[in-house]
Amino acid sequence: MNHPSLHAGIYRCPFCEYLLILKPNTNVNAKVLQVKEEFSGKFKIPQAKYSYPHVTLVNFLQFKMVENRLLNRLDNIAMGYRPFRVSLKDYGSFPSHTVFINIESKQQIRNLVKELTAARQLMTLNKEKKPHFIDNPRLTVGRSLLPWQYEQSWNEYQHKHFTANFFAESMSLLRRPLAIQPDGKIIPGKYQNVMQFNFINLPGTKQGELFA
């Protein structure tokens, strides 16, 4: 199968990468961005200040032709879910590469992720490329850190404090194109918003999903 050429030897990937997320409100977003900008400047991690604050629910690869069916399924799931409070407090880390803001109210998010597994088939590209459902939700400050960046930043941030709350009233699907180099390396594009799904807590929605 031939794929459209973007530049000499670089071709557009036939599938895209998707991210399903929770977005904090404007005030919390500004507060987190301030943390990320300070973190970025202090530990020389420019990408940290450019990534939009969010809580990832699911990450997956899929062909764009599946998108309409997926949107319908996600909308159906969201309509059957109620809005909930997300509490952020202090910092955590994944040694030796990531520093994040802790989420105290993890269970509501885990319950939502469990509901989202109903759309697993529509998020599965093939046997090797399956969706990654997040079991330990967090709000990332900096990731893919070098050893010295992680050591210095965590030595400081494990003693820092952060508190904020926001009301999750919806989830958002983002999509970015992928390109393939001659050596097989995949080059990701920029994420764009695809659709927002509002949590309505509509009775009977989940049952209707069985017949969708």
FENNORCOR-V448468 format. One record per helix or strand. SS is the DSSP state (H for helix, E for strand). FROM is the first residue (numbers start at 1). LEN is the number of residues. If there is no record, write none. Layout:
ss: {SS & SS}
from: {FROM & FROM}
len: {LEN & LEN}
//
This chain:
ss: {E & E & H & H & E & H & E & E & H & E & E & H & E & E & E & E & H}
from: {5 & 10 & 26 & 46 & 55 & 64 & 84 & 98 & 106 & 132 & 139 & 147 & 163 & 170 & 186 & 192 & 205}
len: {3 & 13 & 17 & 5 & 9 & 16 & 11 & 6 & 18 & 2 & 4 & 11 & 6 & 11 & 3 & 7 & 5}
//
